[in-house]
Amino acid sequence: MTRNLMDDYVSIMKSVGSDDASHERIKRAVDRERARSASALATSGRTAVSARSMSASGRARHRGLRIAAVAACTALLALGGAIALPRLIGRDAPATPVPSMQGFVLAAYADGSAVDGGKNAVVTSTDIFKSSGGWSEGDDDIFETAYTIDPSVLGNDVVSVEYRSTNENVLLEGMRDRRKVLPGESPGTEYLSSITVGGPNATLPDLYQLDLRVAIPATDAIKEADEAYNELGNAGIYDEELSDRLSLEVQRACAEELASGTLEITATFADGSTQTHVYRIAPVENFEELWWKDNAAFKAFLDDQSIDYEPVQLYTLQQIK
């Protein structure tokens, strides 16, 4: 049975109502969920939902509400002109290529800030690429998490785009804008190694967001953190620091697995020609340091929502071809 951390946090938010301006109600709900999780752990011996994972999952859901669609991809592709697939930037202005642009580029890469000393590597905002923050564990000790990337490509005369994961442990899930899905149409895909948007071989006619779903077996670091957490949990003790450590190790291992493969994107143009770019997503060098910094900042935000919280970007995006 899989722990779905996103659903757990969403249930908390529903329990306190839609006007989440009342911080105290949210905090009390989180505290109740922590207590419930610790109690469940004491009787089951399994790792309970961590406070960090619940909080981060809730944060991912809130930020997800800011996602805005830009245009219907099908119409843009059919026109054969400059295309701009939906952005994750929370506003309705599409990014478009210059008229003379040759080939294509992934918008997330084009919008990034160059990494000092990095070759063709950028850091993007968390509105362009982000981790869900949550994770789940199956009975077979397989840990899973998801990353969402803006799938927009910038180019002229593009008629279809194929996204392909080169890592068998990283599968893709394509999501359409549900407001544009007609009755009987599919709102998205299953977990696939390859997704084609537009053209005669389309998996989906358009794409709203692209999730990269990583599955890994427990590493030694995960096992050590899990065992320490469970030891106290079996005694009915909830240890927030150990909970955070477990989440860190899961997310670090998943990020390293993600970085061991690439995301290949092939655009087909109106004249039948194609171009492929290869991108690698990797954790930043000081991943652990920044993870703890982000963790502390988000907890401070939970305690005082007047604090302006902006997630720390923990990943780089590199175009290697």
N, C-alpha and C positions, 0 to 999 in steps of 0.2 A: 504494500500500500504506500502511496507516495504522499509526502507532506507537501501541500500546496500553500506556500507562504503568502502568495499574493491574495488568495481567497480568504485566508485567515485575517489579513489586515483589512481587506475590504469589508469583511463582516464587522470589524471594529468600527470602521467609519460609518457604516449603516446604522450601527447601534447607537451612535451619538447624534445622528441626524445630519442633515445636509449643511446646516450652518456651523461649519467647523471653526468659526471664529472663537468659539468658547474653548480655549486651550485646556481648562481644567477638566472638562468632560472628556476630551480626547485622552489626556494624560491618565485619568482614572480608568478609562476603558483599556488603555495599553497595560496599565498595572494589573487589571483584572485578567487580561489575556496572559500576561507573564505568569501570574499565579496559577491559572488554569493549566498552562503548559508544563509548569514545574510539577504540578500534581499528577498530570497524565504521565509524565516521564517516570515518576516514582513507581507507578504501577505497571508500566509497560516495559521499562528498561530501554526504550528507544530514545533517540535524541529528540528533544522537544523543539518547537518553533523558537528560534532565537529572537530576542528583542531587536537586534540589529536587522535581521532579515525581515521581520515584520515591518519595521519602520522604513527600511529602504524600499520594500515592495510597495508600501503605501505611497512613498515619494514618487516611485516610478509611475504609479497609476495617476497621481495628481499631475505630474508633468505630461503624461500622455494625453490629458484632457486639453492641453495646449496645442496639440498637433492640428494643423490646419491643411485642408486640401487646397491645391492651387488651380488645377484644371483637369479636365477629363483627358487622360493620356491617349485614349483611342483616337479622339478627334485630332489631337496634336500629331500623333504618329501618321494618321491618314493624310494629313496635309503635307507631310514630308518636309516641313520647315524646321525652324529652330524649336527644339522641344524642351520642356521643363517638367519633369515628373514631380509629383507632390513633394513638398518640403516638410521637414519636421520643425521648422523654425517658429511656428506659432503665429505667422502672419500670412496674408493672402497674396503677397507680391512674389511672383515666380522669378527665379534666377534664369537668365537666358544667355546663350553664347553670343559672341559678337558675330555679325554677318559673315565675316571672312574666316571664321574659325574652321580649321581642318580637323577631321577626326572627332573624338569626343574625350571627355574627362568626367570622372565621378565628382559630382558637385561637392560632396563632403571633403574630398581631397583639395579641390580648388579653393574652398572656403577656409581651409585650415591655416594655422600659424606655423611657420617653419620651425623645426626643432634645431636648436643650436648644435652644430656638429653632426647632425643626422643627414644622411643622404636621401633626398626625395621623401623626407618624413615630415609630417605635420601633426599638430595637436588640434583637434576640432573642439567645438563647444559641445556641451552635453545635450544640446538641442539637436545636434547633427548625428552624434553617436553617443550611446549611453548603455551602461549595464542596467539590467533590471534591478540590481541590488539584492534581489531575493534568490533563493536556491531551494532545491528539493532533493530528498534522498529516498531512493527506492529500497525495497527489502533486500535487493542484491548488492547493496553498498555502492550503487552507481549514483553519483551526484550530478545534478543538472542545473544549469543556469542559462540565461538568455541575454543576448545583446541586440539592441535595435540600432539600425543604421539608416540614414536617409538614402534611399535608393536612386535619387535623382541623378540623371546624366545630362551633361551639357554637350550639345552637338547639333550639327545641321544635317537635314535629310536622313535622320535615323528612323528606321521603320520597325525595328525590334531590338530588344536587349535580352541577352542571356546572362544570368547570374549562376555561378557554379562554385561549390565548395570543394577544395581538393583534399579535405580532411574527412575521413569517414566518421569521425566522432563529432563533426560539426555539420549539422543539417540546417537547411534553410526553410523558413516559413514565410510565405508572402501574404500580405494583408491588403485587401482593397478598402477603399473608402466606403463604409457601410451605407452612407447616404446615397451612393450612386449604384448600389447593388439592387437589381430588380428582382421581383419574386421568381424563385426557381434558379436564380444564378448563384454561383459559389462566391462567398465573401472572402475566401482565401484558400490556401493549400494545406495539404498534409506536410509532414516533415520530409523534405526532398533534398537530394544532392544538387539538383539543378532546377532553375525556374526560368522560363522564357516569357517575356512580356511583349505583347504585340506580335504582328506577323502571322503567317498561316499555321505555325506550329506553337501558338501561344499556350502556355500553361494558364495564364491570366491575361485578360484584355488590358488591364491597367494595374498599377501597383501603388499602394499608399504608404506602406512601410515594410522593411525587410528585417526579419529576426534571424539571428544566427544562434542556434541552440546547441550548446556544448554539453556532452555527457562524458564523464570520466570515472574510472574506478577510484576508490579512496587511496590517496597517497599516504606515506608514512606520517607526514605532518598532520594530515586530516585525521588519521586514526588516533594519533597521540592526543590531539585536541578533543576529539570526540570521546575518547575514553575518560579523560580528565573531567569533562563536562558531565558525562553519564554517572561517574562515580559519586559526584555530589548530588546529581539529580536523583539517583536511587535512594539517597538519604533525605529527599524532599527539600534540597537546598538549591536555590537558583543563584548561579554565579554569572553576573552580567559580563565580567571581563573574560571569562572562559567562553561564554556564548559568542562574544565578539571575536575572540581568537579563532574559534571554529569557523565563523563566517569568513574571516580574513583568509584562512587557509583554503577554504573551498573556492573562494573567488580568485585567489592567486593561482591555484592549480588550473582552474577553468581558463583563466586568461593565458596561461602558458600553453595550454592545449590549443587554444584558439590561434596563438601565434605560431604554432608548429605547422600550420597549413596556410593556405591563401584563399582569397576570394577572387575568382577570375570573372571578368565582365567582358562580354563580347557584344559589340554593336554591329548590326547589319544596316547598311545604308541603301538608299533608294536605287543606286546603280548596281546593287548586288554585292558590292565589296564589303569586307568586314575588318574590324580592328579589335584587338584584345588588349586590355590592360589588366595587370595582376596587382592586387593590393594585399598587404599584410597588416593585420591589427595586432599590436603587441602591448603588454603592460609597460609603463614608464619605468626607468631604471630605479627610481626611488619609490616604487609602488607601495611598499609597506608603510613607509613614512607618511606618504600622502593619504593612504587609506585611513590611518589612524587620525590624521588631521581632519579629514572629511567626516569621519565617524563622530569626532568630538564636536564639530561644528553643527552637525545635524541634531545631536542630542541637546546642544545648547538651544537650538531652534525649537525643539519640542518643549523645552522648559520655558522659553520666552519667545513667542511667535512674533514679537516686534523686531526680533533680530533678522537682518537681511541674510538669508542663507542661499548660497549658490554652490551647487555640487562641484567638487574638484574633478577635473578630467584626469583619469588614471591610465589613459591609453593613447598610443600614437597610431597614426595611419600612414603607411608607407607605400608609395607606388614603386614597385620593383621591376615593372616592364611597361 
